[in-house]
Amino acid sequence: MIEDPVLLAQAEALVARYAAAGRRIATAESCTGGLVAGLLTAVPGSSAVLERGFVTYSNAAKVSMLGVPEATLAAHGAVSEATARAMAEGALARSEADVAVAITGIAGPGGGSAEKPVGLVHFGLARYGGLVGHRECRYGDPGRGEIRRLAVAEALGLLEAAL
């Protein structure tokens, strides 16, 4: 888990807002490996908000757990807008949540390319009623831990904006 007081405060505020609104969250995480869900569950009372979290590190998990089409992965790769959107939609469809956030990226130190460098992270956001959003962030290469921390912060911000 990330020991960051700023992120913990952000998670506490998010849990309070979602609980007050009676809304629930699902997460679909690849490069963050469950860190968003872990941070949310560090907050007392989060059981009223976090409906479930999917850790789908492999492509096979993205397909079987979230229903990401194999054709999407073949055409665009795991780290892409199309995959992030499909992950978010799949998490929403396979949960009882109102909002789902998805994260897929390259945290490094290896695995990057000229087209998809280390530090590239795609986020998907799906909300009950049909809204599906996307954000792409390029963090550079400040190190694996920092890329993952920045991705968690971004995901929390997306969830906050979705409420």
C-alpha positions in Angstrom: 0.0 0.0 0.0 1.1 3.6 -0.6 1.9 5.4 2.6 1.1 8.9 1.5 -0.8 11.2 3.9 -2.0 13.4 1.0 -3.5 10.5 -0.9 -5.0 9.1 2.3 -6.7 12.4 3.0 -7.9 12.5 -0.6 -9.3 8.9 -0.2 -11.0 9.8 3.1 -12.7 12.8 1.5 -13.7 10.7 -1.5 -15.2 7.9 0.7 -17.1 10.5 2.7 -18.6 12.1 -0.4 -19.6 8.8 -2.0 -21.1 7.5 1.2 -23.1 10.7 1.6 -24.4 10.4 -1.9 -25.1 6.7 -1.5 -22.9 5.8 -4.5 -20.5 2.8 -4.9 -17.2 2.4 -6.6 -15.5 -0.5 -8.5 -11.9 -0.5 -9.6 -10.2 -2.3 -12.4 -6.4 -2.1 -12.0 -3.5 -3.3 -14.0 -0.3 -1.4 -13.4 -1.4 -0.3 -10.0 -2.1 -3.8 -8.9 -4.9 -3.0 -6.5 -3.4 0.1 -4.9 -6.5 2.3 -5.5 -8.8 -0.3 -3.8 -6.2 -0.8 -1.1 -6.0 2.9 -0.4 -9.8 3.2 -0.3 -10.1 0.3 2.1 -7.6 2.0 4.5 -10.4 4.4 5.2 -12.9 3.4 8.0 -16.4 3.1 6.5 -15.1 2.3 3.0 -17.3 -0.8 3.0 -20.2 1.4 2.2 -18.4 2.8 -0.9 -16.0 0.3 -2.4 -18.2 -2.4 -4.0 -15.3 -4.4 -5.5 -11.9 -4.2 -7.1 -10.5 -6.2 -10.0 -6.8 -6.7 -10.3 -6.3 -7.7 -14.0 -2.6 -7.6 -14.6 -2.6 -10.1 -17.5 -4.5 -9.8 -20.7 -6.2 -13.1 -19.9 -7.5 -11.6 -16.7 -8.8 -8.5 -18.6 -10.7 -10.8 -20.9 -12.1 -13.3 -18.4 -12.8 -10.9 -15.5 -13.8 -7.7 -17.3 -14.9 -8.9 -20.7 -12.3 -6.8 -22.6 -12.6 -8.1 -26.2 -9.5 -10.0 -27.3 -9.8 -8.1 -30.6 -9.4 -4.8 -28.6 -6.2 -6.1 -27.0 -4.9 -7.4 -30.4 -5.6 -4.2 -32.2 -4.6 -1.6 -29.5 -2.7 -3.4 -26.8 -3.2 -3.6 -23.1 -2.0 0.0 -22.6 -4.4 2.0 -24.7 -7.5 4.1 -24.6 -9.7 1.4 -26.0 -8.6 -1.1 -23.4 -8.9 1.4 -20.5 -12.5 2.2 -21.6 -13.4 -1.5 -22.0 -11.9 -2.3 -18.5 -14.0 0.5 -16.9 -17.2 -0.6 -18.7 -16.5 -4.3 -17.8 -16.0 -3.4 -14.1 -19.2 -1.5 -14.0 -21.1 -4.2 -15.8 -19.7 -6.9 -13.5 -20.4 -5.1 -10.3 -23.1 -3.3 -8.4 -21.2 -0.1 -8.5 -22.3 3.3 -9.8 -18.9 4.4 -11.0 -15.9 2.3 -12.1 -12.3 3.5 -12.7 -9.8 1.6 -14.7 -6.0 1.9 -14.9 -3.6 0.4 -17.4 -0.1 1.5 -18.1 3.6 0.9 -18.1 5.2 1.5 -14.7 8.7 0.3 -15.7 11.5 0.0 -15.4 11.2 -2.1 -18.6 8.3 -2.7 -21.0 8.3 0.6 -22.7 8.8 1.5 -26.4 9.0 4.6 -28.5 5.3 4.5 -29.1 4.3 3.5 -25.5 7.1 4.7 -23.2 7.5 3.9 -19.5 5.2 6.3 -17.6 2.3 6.1 -20.1 -0.9 5.4 -18.2 -4.5 5.2 -19.6 -7.5 5.7 -17.4 -11.1 4.7 -18.1 -14.1 5.9 -16.2 -17.6 4.5 -16.5 -20.6 5.7 -14.8 -24.1 4.1 -14.5 -26.2 5.7 -17.2 -23.6 5.4 -19.9 -20.9 8.0 -19.4 -17.5 6.5 -20.4 -14.5 8.7 -20.2 -10.8 8.4 -20.8 -7.6 10.2 -19.7 -4.1 9.6 -20.9 -1.1 10.6 -18.7 2.6 10.6 -19.5 4.5 10.8 -16.3 8.0 10.2 -17.8 10.2 7.8 -15.9 10.5 9.0 -12.3 10.6 5.3 -11.2 8.0 2.5 -10.8 6.8 3.5 -7.4 6.3 7.2 -8.3 4.4 6.3 -11.6 2.1 4.0 -9.6 1.6 6.7 -6.9 0.8 9.3 -9.6 -1.7 6.9 -11.2 -3.5 6.3 -7.9 -3.8 10.1 -7.4 -5.2 10.5 -10.9 -7.7 7.7 -10.4 -8.9 9.3 -7.1 -9.3 12.6 -8.9 -11.3 11.0 -11.7 -13.6 9.3 -9.1 -14.1 12.6 -7.4 -15.0 14.4 -10.6 -17.5 11.6 -11.5 -19.6 12.2 -8.4 
